[in-house]
């Protein structure tokens, strides 16, 4: 069990998001592409850990994790960056 903010998450042992992303990246249409992941909680740490080996980039929202390409201050900042990316091809956290 993982305690969270106003939630209690029950998950299977030895199963994590990082392994899931690694497996997805082995299959079309993901194989050969650069994964980009935006996360905001402790269950996302396993993804941030596998991204360098996959040539990917990880961004967090409001929290620092090792190996990040950047940190967004808020969900609104993520939305703004995605809007900029969609319109201009460039998005970076502040």
C-alpha positions in Angstrom: 0.0 0.0 0.0 1.2 3.5 -0.8 -0.2 6.4 1.2 -0.9 9.6 -0.7 -2.7 12.9 -0.4 -6.3 12.0 0.4 -5.8 8.5 -1.1 -4.4 5.1 -0.3 -3.1 3.2 -3.4 -2.9 -0.6 -3.5 -0.5 -2.0 -6.0 1.1 -5.4 -6.7 4.6 -6.0 -5.4 7.4 -5.7 -8.0 5.2 -3.8 -10.5 6.1 -0.2 -11.3 5.6 2.5 -13.9 9.2 2.4 -15.0 9.0 -1.3 -16.0 5.8 -0.5 -17.8 7.4 2.4 -19.8 10.4 0.2 -20.6 8.1 -2.5 -21.9 6.0 -0.1 -24.0 9.2 1.3 -25.6 9.9 -2.1 -27.0 6.8 -2.1 -29.2 5.5 -0.1 -32.1 4.6 2.7 -32.3 6.9 3.6 -29.4 10.1 1.6 -30.4 12.8 3.9 -31.6 11.2 7.0 -30.3 12.2 9.3 -27.4 9.9 8.9 -24.4 8.9 12.1 -22.6 7.3 11.7 -19.2 5.7 14.3 -16.9 4.9 13.1 -13.3 4.2 14.5 -9.9 4.3 11.8 -7.3 6.5 9.1 -5.8 5.1 6.4 -8.1 6.7 8.3 -11.0 10.3 7.9 -9.6 10.7 4.5 -11.3 10.0 6.1 -14.7 12.4 8.9 -14.1 15.1 6.3 -13.3 14.6 4.4 -16.6 14.3 7.4 -18.9 18.1 8.0 -19.3 18.6 4.5 -20.5 15.8 4.9 -23.1 17.1 8.3 -24.3 14.1 10.0 -22.8 13.4 13.1 -20.8 11.5 13.4 -17.5 9.8 16.5 -16.1 8.1 16.7 -12.7 5.4 19.0 -11.4 6.4 20.8 -8.2 8.9 18.1 -6.9 12.5 17.4 -7.5 13.6 13.9 -8.5 17.1 12.9 -9.7 17.8 13.0 -13.4 15.0 15.4 -14.5 15.2 17.5 -17.6 13.1 20.1 -15.8 10.6 20.9 -13.2 7.2 22.6 -13.7 5.9 24.7 -10.9 2.3 23.8 -11.3 -0.2 21.9 -13.6 -1.0 25.2 -15.2 2.6 25.6 -16.2 2.5 22.1 -17.8 -0.6 23.1 -19.8 1.0 26.3 -21.0 4.2 24.5 -22.1 2.1 22.0 -24.0 0.2 24.8 -25.7 3.5 26.4 -26.7 4.8 23.1 -27.9 1.7 22.6 -30.0 1.9 26.0 -31.6 5.7 26.6 -31.9 7.5 23.3 -31.3 9.2 24.6 -28.2 8.3 24.0 -24.6 10.4 24.2 -21.5 9.6 24.6 -17.8 10.4 28.0 -16.3 
